[in-house]
Amino acid sequence: MVEPSHAPTESKSAPADSTPENLDKTLKRQQAIANDFSDDTVEKDKSAINFTKGDQFKFYPDNPESHRHKYKWSMKEPSKFYDPCEESRMASMNCLWRNQDDKYACQEFFDAYRECKKDFFAKKKKDRLQGKHGWGFWD
């Protein structure tokens, strides 16, 4: 039986693309990936929510484009319900309970929930059109 050689190997030099410019590009790409995979916790402090981030306006506290919703959506059983906009849904229901089922007093909450759901399904459609898989059985 031949034993493997334990002779020291040559030390590997740094990759050819380790120039400062390429390292900056790599760092920016890693930061973009980290931002894309932000957690799905819901910020409940109103002063900490940025409703006008960039040119997009957001009127709900949820983060429907988080990758965690994609994972939870694909891992749920077919007969189970999963709501990526649960915080907005609960705000709508709490408004109804506070206003004795006055639907018109809570219309803004309903609109925020509808917008959150719309953003979630738009993200799902965009991923499908870009060929990103992982949304469930048919993907």
ABEGO torsion letter per residue (X at the ends): XBBBBABBBBBBBBBAAABAAAAAAAAAAAAAAAAAABBABBBABAAABBAABEABBBABABBAABAAAAAAAAABBAABBBBAAAAAAAAAAAAAAAAGGBAAAAAAAAAAAAAAAAAAAAAAAAAAAAGBBGAEAAX
